Structure formats: structure tokens, C-alpha cells
């Protein structure tokens, strides 16, 4: 028998911890290779942690709602293999005659690591996650203040949202206590402070109303959207594209494509291909802003907004989208959309996007003004495809005919993208769509 330590895996560069939302296996249960053992939630996505071995679950070190750091041991699985075959890490050989200063340095490093990873206990025996403790340290919150915060987590634990709300209220109180400035001349403008913006209006309801608590993901999305509006100077450009060629071509090939590839050919991968080409033509749309610097992205990673069953949205990312042919793009789009709806996305699959596309036409909208997905600088909304009368120009003259058209709504960050670039980019997408080859093989 051997014991395998199941650890919280690395889930992307910006993810350092996760919250356990449920255990799918209990002590004594048999587990197969790659079978999910527990479900976790990060500030990016919900996910599962699979087993790396076959065996029996013999120990669990955390409960539901506990916050776990990347690399911490979640559970122990007992296997039938030899100890050396399932060891999660190679054990270093111990050598004699190690210098004392080296030993002291190693002991100090271990102590520092334990202080960073281990739960922190207050004088009142309250546990604080490393994230909460770090926020308190950065904001200058004393231990006594931390102990006074009312926690909404399990067993009264202080969550990230609890301490951030406390900091907001503390900042608001400081602002209100400051004396109002005296001006020698009348002030014509009204200044709205951040603390005034963050004040919550009281919930007004009667006995017939239902008050619904926002989901965890809903709160994260709300915070992300407000932060984006406060960060970027949003500007929109709109353009109408004639997609009649694409409509007719897809109707001609979709059945053969589905039979051959086992995949549905929707309009989304066709539009994604056009956006990827336009980004290659206009690389200054494939950027992000950090302070006063512009980061020009080497890879074109397209975010694809996908709706979930609970009404929320998530944005899986198609990596290196400009390197995919239409078949590869269709498979990526379908796979990410299906796993998004099934809550099977991995944290890495919703990170690293450089530009986002959202299909508001799915819900019947002909256009929209989407909010930029930070830290990107642009997002394109695809409107519904409509059958409309239009002027058709021919060598014999102009005629009125029935065409399939759609609006493209481009939101971009006016801090770094001017109207010319924003307009040229969406015009390039339109041109690629309208120049579709009706004889294209797939």
C-alpha cells in the first residue's frame, strides 16, 4: 500500500487560492484515475479536482467553504502501488556534514513558508485565510479591527468580500468626517466621490416581493463590469455587414460538415475567423494598458462570451485563434461552449484573452454596446442576422433585393484607441465577411 497526496493544482498565473464548494467523494470511497474528487471555486471559474491515481480516499484535510492555497494537500488516497511509484515528489537524499549556516537558512525558509500557508488564528480563535490577512496588512487594519469584522463565511469566517466591504465603509467614514472646502467663487460642477458611488441604497420591498441573493459569480461579474466602466473610456462604432454569401454558403455545406466532422457548423466560428484576421491587420487593437504603458500582445487569443443556465456569462478563450482553420475554429467554439454550459471549464481556459466577441444576436438583439472585458481594449458585439430589403449595385444598374444583414457593434477604450483605429478595425471585419468565397471548400 502507498499513500498519494492529492494537492490543489496550479490553475493559472493569477490564481493563488480556491474555495472548496463540495466534496464529491467521502472517506472510504473508491476512486478511479481522473475521477473528480471535489469541486472548487476561484475568482475566475468553478472547476473540479480529479484524482491522479486509482485508490481509496482515506483522509480529507479541508471542509466545504475552506480556502486552500495552490500546492496544499487536499486529501490522501491509498493505492495498491509501491510507495516509490506514487510519490508526489522525489524525496531528496539526506547527506551528512551539512554546514550549520545552510541548515539555519533552510529552517528559516520553512518557517516563512509555514507562516504564509497556514491558517492564521486571532486572539478570539478565529481563522483567517492568507488572502484576508494580506489584505488587512496592506490596508493597515489591526488585529483588533479584523476580529471585529462580522464574517459571512462558514462558522462566521471573514471572507474577501467582508474585509473589502469593511475597507469601503472605513474609507467612506473618513471622507465624510473631512470638513467641506470653502471656495471663494461659486463652483459650477458637482464632484461625486468614489465612496458616494459605493453607498448602497436600502432595499425597499413589501410582503409580496421576493428578495434574491446574487450568486457568487453574479457578484464577481457585477464588480468586474463596474470596474471596467470606471477604468476605460468606452466609445462605440457601429457598422452593417451584408452576410448573404455566408448565409447561403453555410446552408449549402452544414449538413455535409456535420456528417463528416460530427460537429455543428454555426456562424460563430466564421465570425471569429474574420475577427482574428482583422486583429492581425490591426495589431494595436490586440493590446492592454498597464499604467502609462501599452502592452502589445504577441498572440491573438479570442474571448467568446457564453451564456450559462443560471443567466450569467462566462468568457472562455480560444488561444492563437489566427492559427486555426475553420474546422479547428468550429471544434474549439463548440467544445468551449458545451463545457461552459456544463461547468467543466478549466481556469486556464478563461484567462489570457486579448480581445472578446459576444453574440447578442442569439437573444434577438440587432445591436448592443458591450462593456470591455478588462484588461483588453476592445469587444465586438454581433447582432442578429436579419432578412431586409437592400439596394444591390450591378453593372446594369441598381436593384432592390432581399439580403441577409447584421450590425457589428464595436466598443473600445478611447484612452488608447482613437476613433479612426476603432472604425477601421470593425470595417475590416465587415470586409472579410462580405468577401466570403461562396465556393470555399471545408
C-alpha positions in Angstrom: 0.0 0.0 0.0 1.1 3.5 -0.7 -0.3 6.9 0.1 -0.7 9.6 -2.6 -1.2 13.2 -1.6 -3.8 15.0 -3.7 -2.8 18.7 -3.9 -4.6 21.8 -5.2 -3.1 22.1 -8.7 -1.8 25.3 -10.3 -4.7 27.0 -12.1 -3.1 29.9 -13.9 -0.6 32.6 -13.1 -3.1 34.9 -11.4 -4.9 32.2 -9.3 -3.3 31.5 -5.9 -6.1 30.0 -3.9 -9.5 28.4 -4.3 -12.6 27.7 -2.1 -13.9 24.2 -1.7 -17.5 24.2 -2.7 -18.3 20.4 -2.3 -16.7 17.0 -1.8 -17.7 14.5 -4.4 -16.1 11.6 -2.6 -16.1 10.7 1.1 -13.5 8.8 3.2 -13.7 5.2 2.3 -14.9 5.7 -1.3 -13.1 4.0 -4.2 -11.6 6.5 -6.7 -10.6 5.9 -10.3 -7.9 7.7 -12.2 -9.1 11.1 -13.5 -12.3 10.8 -11.5 -13.4 14.1 -9.8 -12.8 14.1 -6.1 -14.0 17.6 -5.2 -15.3 20.8 -6.7 -13.6 24.2 -6.1 -14.3 27.8 -7.0 -11.8 30.6 -7.7 -12.4 34.2 -8.6 -12.2 33.1 -12.2 -14.2 29.9 -12.6 -15.6 26.9 -10.9 -13.8 23.6 -11.5 -13.2 20.0 -10.4 -10.1 18.4 -9.0 -9.5 14.9 -10.5 -7.5 12.1 -8.9 -4.2 11.3 -10.4 -4.3 7.6 -9.2 -6.6 4.7 -8.6 -7.3 4.0 -4.9 -9.3 4.7 -1.8 -9.8 8.1 -0.1 -8.5 7.7 3.4 -8.1 11.3 4.6 -9.6 14.8 3.9 -7.8 17.9 5.3 -10.4 20.6 4.5 -14.1 21.2 4.7 -16.6 22.8 2.4 -16.1 26.7 2.2 -12.4 26.4 3.3 -9.9 28.5 1.4 -7.0 26.4 0.1 -3.7 27.7 -1.3 -2.2 26.2 -4.6 0.0 23.3 -3.7 -1.6 22.5 -0.3 -2.6 18.8 0.3 -6.3 18.4 0.0 -6.6 14.7 0.7 -4.7 11.4 0.9 -5.6 8.5 -1.5 -4.3 5.0 -0.6 -3.2 2.9 -3.6 -2.1 -0.6 -4.3 1.1 0.5 -6.0 4.6 0.7 -4.5 5.5 3.8 -2.4 8.1 4.9 -4.9 5.7 4.8 -7.9 3.1 7.2 -6.4 5.2 9.6 -4.5 4.0 13.1 -5.4 7.6 14.4 -5.1 11.0 12.9 -5.3 12.5 12.7 -1.8 15.9 14.3 -1.7 18.7 12.3 -0.2 20.0 13.4 3.2 23.7 14.0 3.3 25.8 14.4 6.4 28.2 17.2 7.3 25.9 20.0 6.1 27.2 23.4 7.1 25.3 25.0 10.0 24.6 28.2 8.1 22.9 26.3 5.3 20.7 24.4 7.9 19.7 27.7 9.5 18.8 29.2 6.2 16.6 26.2 5.3 14.9 26.3 8.7 14.2 30.0 8.2 12.7 29.4 4.8 10.5 26.6 6.1 9.2 28.8 8.9 8.4 31.6 6.5 6.5 29.2 4.2 4.5 27.9 7.1 3.6 31.4 8.2 2.4 32.1 4.7 0.4 29.0 4.0 -1.0 28.1 7.4 -4.4 29.5 8.6 -4.0 32.5 10.9 -5.7 32.4 14.2 -6.7 35.6 16.1 -6.9 36.1 19.8 -10.5 35.0 19.6 -9.6 31.7 17.9 -11.0 33.0 14.6 -9.4 31.6 11.4 -8.3 33.9 8.6 -7.2 32.9 5.1 -3.9 34.2 3.9 -5.7 36.4 1.3 -7.7 38.1 4.0 -4.6 38.5 6.2 -2.6 40.0 3.3 -5.4 42.5 2.5 -5.5 43.5 6.2 -1.8 44.0 6.2 -1.8 46.1 3.0 -4.6 48.3 4.3 -3.2 48.8 7.7 -6.0 47.0 9.6 -5.1 46.0 13.1 -5.8 42.5 14.6 -8.4 44.1 16.8 -10.2 45.6 13.8 -10.0 42.3 12.0 -11.6 40.5 14.9 -14.4 43.0 15.0 -15.5 42.3 11.4 -18.6 40.3 11.1 -17.9 37.3 8.9 -20.4 35.8 6.4 -18.5 32.7 5.7 -18.8 29.3 7.3 -18.7 29.5 11.1 -18.5 33.3 10.9 -15.3 33.3 8.9 -14.3 36.6 7.4 -14.3 36.4 3.6 -12.6 38.5 1.0 -15.9 40.4 0.3 -16.3 41.0 4.1 -13.0 42.7 4.5 -13.3 44.7 1.3 -16.7 46.0 2.4 -15.3 46.9 5.7 -12.5 48.9 4.0 -15.0 50.7 1.8 -17.1 51.7 4.8 -14.0 52.8 6.6 -12.9 55.0 3.7 -16.4 56.4 3.4 -16.4 57.4 7.1 -13.1 59.2 6.7 -14.3 61.1 3.7 -17.5 62.2 5.5 -15.5 63.4 8.5 -13.4 65.8 6.5 -14.5 69.5 6.6 -16.0 70.7 3.4 -13.7 73.0 1.4 -14.6 76.7 1.2 -14.5 78.3 -2.3 -14.1 82.0 -2.9 -16.2 81.7 -6.1 -19.3 79.5 -6.9 -18.5 76.0 -8.1 -20.4 75.1 -11.2 -19.6 71.3 -11.3 -20.7 68.6 -8.9 -17.9 66.2 -7.7 -19.0 62.7 -7.0 -16.6 60.8 -4.8 -15.9 57.1 -5.1 -17.3 56.5 -1.6 -20.6 58.1 -2.6 -20.8 55.9 -5.6 -20.3 52.8 -3.5 -23.0 53.6 -1.0 -25.7 51.0 -1.1 -29.3 52.2 -1.4 -31.7 50.5 1.1 -33.7 47.6 -0.3 -37.4 48.7 -0.5 -39.9 45.8 -0.7 -43.3 44.8 0.5 -44.6 41.5 1.7 -45.3 40.3 -1.9 -41.8 40.9 -3.2 -39.1 38.2 -3.4 -35.5 39.2 -2.5 -33.0 37.0 -4.3 -29.4 37.0 -3.2 -26.9 37.4 -6.0 -24.9 34.3 -6.9 -21.1 34.3 -6.2 -20.5 34.5 -10.0 -23.1 37.3 -10.3 -21.3 39.4 -7.7 -17.9 38.9 -9.5 -19.4 39.8 -12.8 -21.1 42.9 -11.4 -17.8 44.0 -9.8 -15.8 43.4 -13.0 -18.3 45.4 -15.1 -18.4 48.4 -12.8 -14.6 48.3 -12.6 -14.3 48.2 -16.4 -16.6 51.3 -16.8 -14.6 53.2 -14.2 -11.3 52.2 -15.8 -11.8 52.6 -19.6 -13.3 55.5 -21.6 -15.9 53.5 -23.6 -16.6 54.6 -27.2 -18.7 52.7 -29.7 -18.6 52.4 -33.5 -21.4 50.6 -35.5 -21.3 49.2 -39.0 -23.7 47.0 -41.0 -22.4 43.9 -42.9 -24.1 42.0 -45.7 -23.6 38.3 -44.9 -25.8 36.9 -47.6 -22.9 34.9 -49.1 -22.1 33.4 -45.7 -25.8 32.6 -45.1 -26.2 30.7 -48.4 -22.7 29.0 -48.2 -23.4 27.7 -44.7 -26.8 26.3 -45.7 -25.1 24.5 -48.5 -22.3 22.9 -46.5 -23.6 22.5 -42.9 -25.1 19.0 -43.4 -22.0 17.6 -45.0 -19.8 19.2 -42.4 -21.9 17.7 -39.5 -21.8 14.3 -41.1 -18.0 14.4 -41.7 -16.8 16.1 -38.6 -19.5 15.2 -36.1 -19.8 19.0 -35.3 -22.4 21.6 -36.0 -21.2 24.5 -38.2 -22.6 27.7 -36.6 -22.0 31.3 -37.7 -19.8 31.9 -34.6 -16.5 30.3 -35.9 -17.0 32.1 -39.2 -17.2 35.4 -37.4 -14.3 34.5 -35.1 -12.1 33.8 -38.1 -12.9 37.2 -39.6 -12.1 38.9 -36.2 -8.8 37.1 -35.9 -7.8 38.2 -39.4 -8.7 41.8 -38.6 -6.7 41.7 -35.4 -3.7 40.5 -37.4 -4.2 43.5 -39.7 -4.6 46.0 -36.8 -2.3 44.7 -34.0 -2.8 47.9 -31.9 -6.3 46.5 -31.2 -4.6 43.5 -29.7 -3.2 45.3 -26.7 -3.7 46.0 -23.0 -2.9 49.0 -20.8 -0.8 48.9 -17.7 -0.4 52.3 -16.0 1.1 54.6 -18.7 2.4 51.7 -20.8 0.8 49.8 -23.6 1.4 46.0 -23.8 1.3 44.8 -27.4 0.2 41.1 -27.3 2.1 38.6 -29.4 -0.7 36.0 -29.5 -4.3 36.6 -30.7 -6.4 34.9 -28.0 -10.2 35.5 -28.7 -12.6 35.5 -25.8 -16.0 34.1 -26.6 -18.8 35.2 -24.3 -21.0 32.2 -23.5 -24.3 32.2 -21.6 -24.9 29.8 -18.7 -28.0 28.1 -17.4 -28.3 30.5 -14.5 -28.3 33.5 -16.7 -24.7 34.5 -16.0 -22.0 34.8 -18.7 -18.5 33.3 -18.9 -15.8 34.0 -21.4 -13.7 31.0 -22.5 -10.7 31.9 -24.6 -9.6 30.5 -28.0 -5.8 30.6 -27.8 -3.9 31.5 -31.0 -7.2 31.9 -32.9 -5.4 33.3 -36.0 -3.6 30.0 -36.5 -6.7 27.8 -36.7 -8.5 26.9 -39.9 -12.3 27.0 -40.0 -12.6 23.3 -39.0 -10.4 23.8 -36.0 -12.2 27.0 -35.1 -15.6 25.3 -35.2 -14.3 22.5 -32.9 -12.8 24.9 -30.4 -16.0 27.0 -30.3 -18.3 24.0 -29.9 -16.1 22.4 -27.2 -15.7 25.5 -25.1 -19.4 26.4 -25.4 -20.5 22.9 -24.4 -18.1 22.7 -21.4 -19.0 26.2 -20.3 -22.7 25.2 -20.1 -21.7 22.0 -18.2 -19.4 24.0 -15.8 -16.4 21.9 -17.0 -14.0 24.7 -18.0 -10.6 24.8 -16.5 -9.3 28.1 -15.0 -6.6 28.4 -17.7 -9.3 28.3 -20.4 -10.9 31.6 -19.3 -7.6 33.5 -18.9 -5.2 35.2 -21.3 -7.8 36.7 -23.7 -6.6 39.6 -25.8 -9.9 40.6 -27.5 -13.6 39.5 -26.9 -16.5 38.7 -29.1 -20.1 38.5 -27.8 -23.1 37.3 -29.8 -26.0 39.5 -28.7 -28.0 38.3 -31.8 -28.5 35.0 -30.1 -31.2 36.7 -28.0 -32.7 38.7 -30.9 -30.9 42.0 -30.3 -29.9 43.7 -33.5 -27.0 45.6 -31.8 -25.5 46.3 -28.4 -23.0 48.4 -26.5 -20.9 45.7 -24.7 -18.6 46.6 -21.8 -14.9 46.0 -22.4 -13.5 42.8 -20.7 -10.5 44.2 -18.8 -7.6 44.4 -19.3 -8.5 44.3 -23.0 -9.2 47.4 -25.0 -12.0 46.2 -27.3 -15.1 44.0 -27.6 -17.2 43.2 -30.6 -21.0 42.5 -30.4 -22.6 40.5 -33.2 -26.2 41.5 -33.9 -29.0 39.2 -35.1 -28.9 38.4 -38.8 -32.0 39.9 -40.5 -33.5 39.4 -43.9 -34.0 43.0 -45.2 -34.7 44.8 -48.5 -31.5 46.5 -49.8 -30.1 48.3 -52.8 -28.0 45.9 -55.0 -25.5 47.6 -57.3 -24.8 45.8 -60.6 -23.2 46.8 -63.9 -26.7 47.0 -65.3 -27.8 49.4 -62.6 -29.2 49.4 -59.1 -31.9 47.0 -57.9 -33.9 46.3 -54.7 -33.3 42.8 -53.4 -33.6 40.6 -50.3 -30.3 40.4 -48.4 -29.1 39.0 -45.1 -27.6 41.7 -42.9 -26.3 42.3 -39.4 -24.9 45.1 -37.3 -21.4 44.9 -35.7 -21.1 47.0 -32.6 -17.5 47.7 -31.6 -16.8 49.1 -28.0 -13.2 50.2 -27.5 -11.0 52.0 -24.9 -10.7 55.6 -26.1 -7.7 56.1 -23.8 -5.5 54.2 -26.3 -7.8 53.5 -29.3 -8.9 56.6 -31.3 -12.0 56.7 -33.5 -10.0 56.1 -36.7 -8.5 52.8 -35.4 -11.7 51.6 -33.8 -13.7 52.3 -37.0 -11.1 50.8 -39.4 -10.9 47.6 -37.3 -14.7 46.9 -37.4 -14.7 47.9 -41.1 -12.0 45.2 -41.7 -14.2 42.6 -40.0 -17.1 43.7 -42.3 -14.9 43.5 -45.4 -13.8 40.0 -44.6 -17.4 38.8 -44.0 -18.7 40.4 -47.2 -15.8 39.0 -49.3 -16.7 35.4 -48.4 -15.8 32.9 -51.1 -19.1 31.0 -51.9 -17.0 28.2 -53.5 -14.9 27.7 -50.4 -14.1 24.1 -49.6 -14.1 22.9 -46.0 
